[in-house]
């Protein structure tokens, strides 16, 4: 979503069926607010009250441009008739194990 926003191609995120039935400006605004909420630096993120105001008010004419999200994976998407439809090129993940105490 962030990459498409940077390339001014956010409409590609919206399903064709939704494009014809929704208020596109509200959907695009929701995408931008969502990206503002996941910016890498926490001080750049809006607090909950500000995010709600951004989503519910048309009085805010323009929103700030989001910066890179905290986690960004590159995805190559090919035509959906292609058998290898998409490939994720995520950075290596750190492993995490969680141990919960329980009775024997």
Buried (B, 14 or more C-beta within 10 A) or exposed (E): BBEEBEEEEBEEEBEEEEEEEBEEEEBBBEBBBBBBBBBEEEEEBBEEEBBEBBBEEEEEEEBEEBBBBEEEEEEEEEEEEEEEEEEEEEEEEEEEEEEEEEEE
